[in-house]
């Protein structure tokens, strides 16, 4: 079995994926709030 040393793995790809995912979720939530406000104002 190979020896693993804690903290030696390159995680830049995982960090970029997480950052992209969080950006997407934030923008999606903001868009849904605006969409709900649009429906509340104009959909009567």
DSSP file (Angstrom, degrees, kcal/mol; ACC not computed):
  #  RESIDUE AA STRUCTURE BP1 BP2  ACC     N-H-->O    O-->H-N    N-H-->O    O-->H-N    TCO  KAPPA ALPHA  PHI   PSI    X-CA   Y-CA   Z-CA
    1    1 A X              0   0    0      0, 0.0     2,-0.1     0, 0.0     0, 0.0   0.000 360.0 360.0 360.0 139.5    0.0    0.0    0.0
    2    2 A X        -     0   0    0      1,-0.1     2,-0.4     0, 0.0     0, 0.0  -0.460 360.0-117.2 -76.2 146.2    1.3    3.5   -0.9
    3    3 A X        -     0   0    0     -2,-0.1     2,-0.5     2,-0.0    -1,-0.1  -0.673  26.4-152.6 -82.6 135.2    2.0    5.9    1.9
    4    4 A X        -     0   0    0     -2,-0.4     2,-0.6     4,-0.0    -1,-0.0  -0.929   1.6-155.0-111.5 130.6   -0.1    9.0    1.9
    5    5 A X    >   -     0   0    0     -2,-0.5     3,-1.5     1,-0.0     4,-0.2  -0.923  27.5-115.7-106.2 123.5    1.1   12.3    3.3
    6    6 A X  T 3  S+     0   0    0     -2,-0.6    -1,-0.0     1,-0.2    -2,-0.0  -0.296  95.8  17.9 -59.9 130.8   -1.6   14.6    4.5
    7    7 A X  T 3  S+     0   0    0     -2,-0.0    -1,-0.2     3,-0.0     0, 0.0   0.555  92.6 104.9  88.8   8.8   -1.8   17.9    2.5
    8    8 A X    <   +     0   0    0     -3,-1.5     2,-0.2     2,-0.1    -2,-0.1   0.567  50.2 102.9 -98.9  -9.0    0.2   16.8   -0.5
    9    9 A X  S    S-     0   0    0     -4,-0.2     2,-0.7     1,-0.1     0, 0.0  -0.526  74.4-123.0 -78.3 139.8   -2.6   16.3   -3.0
   10   10 A X        +     0   0    0     -2,-0.2     3,-0.2     1,-0.1     4,-0.1  -0.725  34.9 171.6 -80.9 116.1   -3.2   19.0   -5.6
   11   11 A X     >  +     0   0    0     -2,-0.7     4,-2.3     1,-0.1     5,-0.2   0.085  39.0 114.0-115.7  23.2   -6.8   20.2   -5.1
   12   12 A X  H  > S+     0   0    0      1,-0.2     4,-2.3     2,-0.2     5,-0.2   0.884  78.9  51.3 -63.6 -37.2   -6.9   23.2   -7.5
   13   13 A X  H  > S+     0   0    0      2,-0.2     4,-2.3     1,-0.2    -1,-0.2   0.919 110.8  48.1 -65.8 -42.7   -9.4   21.5   -9.8
   14   14 A X  H  > S+     0   0    0      1,-0.2     4,-2.4     2,-0.2    -2,-0.2   0.893 111.4  50.6 -64.3 -39.5  -11.7   20.7   -6.9
   15   15 A X  H  X S+     0   0    0     -4,-2.3     4,-2.4     2,-0.2    -2,-0.2   0.902 110.9  48.4 -65.2 -40.9  -11.5   24.3   -5.6
   16   16 A X  H  X S+     0   0    0     -4,-2.3     4,-2.5     2,-0.2    -2,-0.2   0.893 111.7  50.0 -65.7 -39.8  -12.3   25.7   -9.0
   17   17 A X  H  X S+     0   0    0     -4,-2.3     4,-2.4     2,-0.2    -2,-0.2   0.921 112.1  47.3 -64.5 -43.9  -15.3   23.3   -9.3
   18   18 A X  H  X S+     0   0    0     -4,-2.4     4,-2.6     2,-0.2    -2,-0.2   0.913 112.2  49.7 -63.7 -43.4  -16.6   24.3   -5.9
   19   19 A X  H  X S+     0   0    0     -4,-2.4     4,-2.1     1,-0.2    -2,-0.2   0.916 112.4  47.8 -62.2 -43.6  -16.1   28.0   -6.7
   20   20 A X  H  X S+     0   0    0     -4,-2.5     4,-2.3     2,-0.2    -2,-0.2   0.895 111.8  50.0 -63.4 -41.0  -18.0   27.6  -10.0
   21   21 A X  H  X S+     0   0    0     -4,-2.4     4,-2.6     2,-0.2    -2,-0.2   0.915 111.0  48.3 -64.5 -44.1  -20.8   25.7   -8.3
   22   22 A X  H  X S+     0   0    0     -4,-2.6     4,-2.3     2,-0.2    -1,-0.2   0.872 110.9  51.4 -66.7 -36.2  -21.2   28.3   -5.6
   23   23 A X  H  X S+     0   0    0     -4,-2.1     4,-2.5    -5,-0.2     5,-0.2   0.926 111.4  48.2 -63.2 -44.9  -21.3   31.1   -8.2
   24   24 A X  H  X S+     0   0    0     -4,-2.3     4,-2.6     1,-0.2    -2,-0.2   0.931 112.4  47.7 -60.9 -47.3  -23.9   29.3  -10.1
   25   25 A X  H  X S+     0   0    0     -4,-2.6     4,-2.4     2,-0.2    -1,-0.2   0.907 112.4  49.5 -63.0 -42.6  -26.1   28.6   -7.1
   26   26 A X  H  X S+     0   0    0     -4,-2.3     4,-2.2     2,-0.2    -1,-0.2   0.943 113.9  44.4 -62.1 -48.4  -25.8   32.2   -5.9
   27   27 A X  H  X S+     0   0    0     -4,-2.5     4,-2.4     1,-0.2    -2,-0.2   0.883 112.8  52.3 -64.8 -38.3  -26.8   33.6   -9.3
   28   28 A X  H  X S+     0   0    0     -4,-2.6     4,-2.3    -5,-0.2    -1,-0.2   0.912 109.8  48.6 -64.2 -42.8  -29.6   31.1   -9.7
   29   29 A X  H  X S+     0   0    0     -4,-2.4     4,-1.9     2,-0.2    -2,-0.2   0.907 111.7  49.2 -65.0 -41.4  -31.1   32.0   -6.3
   30   30 A X  H  X S+     0   0    0     -4,-2.2     4,-2.2     1,-0.2    -2,-0.2   0.921 111.0  50.4 -62.8 -43.1  -30.9   35.8   -7.1
   31   31 A X  H  X S+     0   0    0     -4,-2.4     4,-2.4     1,-0.2    -2,-0.2   0.885 109.0  51.7 -62.0 -39.2  -32.6   35.1  -10.5
   32   32 A X  H  X S+     0   0    0     -4,-2.3     4,-2.5     2,-0.2    -1,-0.2   0.867 107.8  52.1 -67.6 -35.3  -35.4   33.1   -8.8
   33   33 A X  H  X S+     0   0    0     -4,-1.9     4,-2.3     2,-0.2    -2,-0.2   0.936 112.0  45.6 -64.5 -45.7  -36.0   36.0   -6.3
   34   34 A X  H  X S+     0   0    0     -4,-2.2     4,-2.5     2,-0.2    -2,-0.2   0.893 112.7  51.2 -63.9 -38.9  -36.3   38.5   -9.2
   35   35 A X  H  X S+     0   0    0     -4,-2.4     4,-2.5     2,-0.2    -2,-0.2   0.912 110.0  49.0 -63.9 -42.6  -38.6   36.0  -11.1
   36   36 A X  H  X S+     0   0    0     -4,-2.5     4,-2.3     2,-0.2    -2,-0.2   0.899 112.0  48.8 -64.5 -40.5  -40.8   35.6   -8.0
   37   37 A X  H  X S+     0   0    0     -4,-2.3     4,-2.0     2,-0.2    -2,-0.2   0.902 109.8  52.3 -64.2 -40.7  -41.0   39.4   -7.6
   38   38 A X  H  X S+     0   0    0     -4,-2.5     4,-2.8     1,-0.2     5,-0.4   0.923 111.7  46.1 -59.5 -46.1  -41.8   39.7  -11.3
   39   39 A X  H  X S+     0   0    0     -4,-2.5     4,-1.7     1,-0.2    -1,-0.2   0.886 111.3  52.3 -64.8 -38.8  -44.6   37.2  -11.0
   40   40 A X  H  < S+     0   0    0     -4,-2.3    -1,-0.2    -5,-0.2    -2,-0.2   0.847 117.5  37.8 -66.8 -32.9  -45.9   38.9   -7.8
   41   41 A X  H  < S+     0   0    0     -4,-2.0    -2,-0.2    -5,-0.1    -1,-0.2   0.917 130.0  23.8 -85.1 -45.4  -46.0   42.3   -9.5
   42   42 A X  H  < S+     0   0    0     -4,-2.8     2,-1.2    -5,-0.2    -3,-0.2   0.650 100.9  80.9-103.2 -16.9  -47.2   41.5  -13.0
   43   43 A X     <        0   0    0     -4,-1.7    -1,-0.1    -5,-0.4    -4,-0.0  -0.729 360.0 360.0 -95.8  92.3  -49.1   38.2  -12.8
   44   44 A X              0   0    0     -2,-1.2    -1,-0.2    -3,-0.0    -4,-0.0   0.406 360.0 360.0-112.4 360.0  -52.5   39.1  -11.6
